[in-house]
């Protein structure tokens, strides 16, 4: 009987944790309007995710940008988290910039639209 109660309690905890999983919302943009050959800052703003198990990578042509800076993990009252990561970059014609976000077991890549 104790094993059944223990199993039921574990199932309830697992279901409660699973129900609180929220995929991140991602925005990729630059500090200034994109101009080829001009220094800028690439920003990846990730919000509304839970649990906080997340990795953010800023990429140029699939390679991680050096010296990227990430904010501290912060959360709202409802325990949804948010982070921002940015890196200096100088966009050049033909280069592809993106933000790769891995949340739990799911990975997605979000492209920067230079709008040029």
N, C-alpha and C positions, 0 to 999 in steps of 0.2 A: 504494500500500500504506500509506504514512504517513497519507493522508487517512482511510482505513478505520480505522486504529488510533486516530487522533485522534477520529473520530466515535464509536467504541466507548467511548473514555474519557469523552467528554462525556456520552454516554447513561448510563453507569454513575454518574457524578456526579449527573446530573439525577435518576435513579431513587433514589439514596441520599438526596438532599435531600427529594424528594417523600415518601419513606417515613417521614420524621421529622415530617411535618406532623400536629399534634394540635389539634383544635378546643378552644376554652376551655370550662371549666366555670364557670358564673356563679351567684353567690348575691347576691340583693338583699334587704337587711334594714335595720332602723333600730336605732340604739343603744339606745333605750328602747322599750318597747311603744308602739304608735301611739295617740295621743290627739289628737282634733281640737282645734286651737287652741293646742296646746302645742309649744314648740320642741323639736326633735329633730335627729338626724343621720342622713341617708340614706347607706347604705354599699353599694358594689358591689365584691364580692370576686371576682376573676377568676383562675383557677388552671389549671395543667396544660396550657398551650398552647405550641406551637412552630410556626413561628418566632416571634420576638418582635414582629413587625409587627402592632401592635394599637392601637386607639383606643377609649377608654371615655368615654361622655358620660352624665351624670346629667340626666334630663329631668323637667320639670313640664309636663303637658299638651302635650308635644312640643317645648317650648322648653328650652334648656340652662340649668341652674341656675348662677347666678353664684358665683364664688369657691370652686369645687370644688378640692379638694386631692388630689393623687395621690402615692402612695408611689413610691420608686425601683423600677425593674425589678429583680427578684431571680429567681434560678433555683436548681433543685435539681441534684444530681449528674448526673441523667439529661438535663439541658439542657431541662427543662420549666420554663416561666416562670410568675411570678405577680405580680399588681398589685392594689392596692386604691385606690379613689377614693371620697371622701366629701364631703358638702356639708351645711351647716346648712339646715334647712327646718322649716316649721310646717305640718303637714298640715291641710287643710280639706276638709270633706265635698264630694264631687264632683270634686276634683282627682285627676289620675292621675299617679303618679310611676313612673319606670322608669329602667333602665340600658340604653343602647344600646352594643353591643359590635361593633366592626368588626375582623375578623381576616382579613388578606389581602383577598380579594374578597368575603367573606361578612359580612353584617350581620344581627344579631338584636337584638330588643328584649325585655327581661325586666322584667315588671311587679313593683312592690313591692306586697305583700299587707299592707294595714294591719291585718288581723285584728281589726277593731273591730266 
